[in-house]
Amino acid sequence: MNLKANMTIDDGVATIRLVGELDRNSAPRLNDLIIEAADHTVERLVLLMAECTYMSSAGLRCLVFAHQKLPHGVEILLIGTRPEVAETIRLTGFDRSIVMQETVEG
C-alpha cells in the first residue's frame, strides 16, 4: 500500500496525517512535508499515525530528519502510533527524542 500524507499548518502546529506504509518509496513524500513545515514558524510537528500500518528504517530516518531540520525546541509528537510501529521506534531509542501519545490531549 502506498503512503498518503497531507499536512495542515494552523497556529504554529504542523499536522501531518499518514495513511499506509512509510518505507523507502514513500519516505521522500514525508521529507518534503517536513521541509515545508520547517519553512513556516512552527512550534510543534504532529504526526497522526493511527493509519500508518508500517514503518521501515527509511521512515525512522524521516523522524531523525525532522528532528534535525526543524528548529531546536520544536516538539515532535506522534499520535495513535500502532504497537508494531511504536515498537520499531522504541527499539532504536528514538522514542526518547519524540513524544508518543494515544490521542490528542488538550
Summary of the structure (lengths in Angstrom):
residues: 106
radius of gyration: 12.3
end to end distance: 32.3
largest distance: 34.3
contacts: 314
relative contact order: 0.18
helix: 36%
strand: 35%
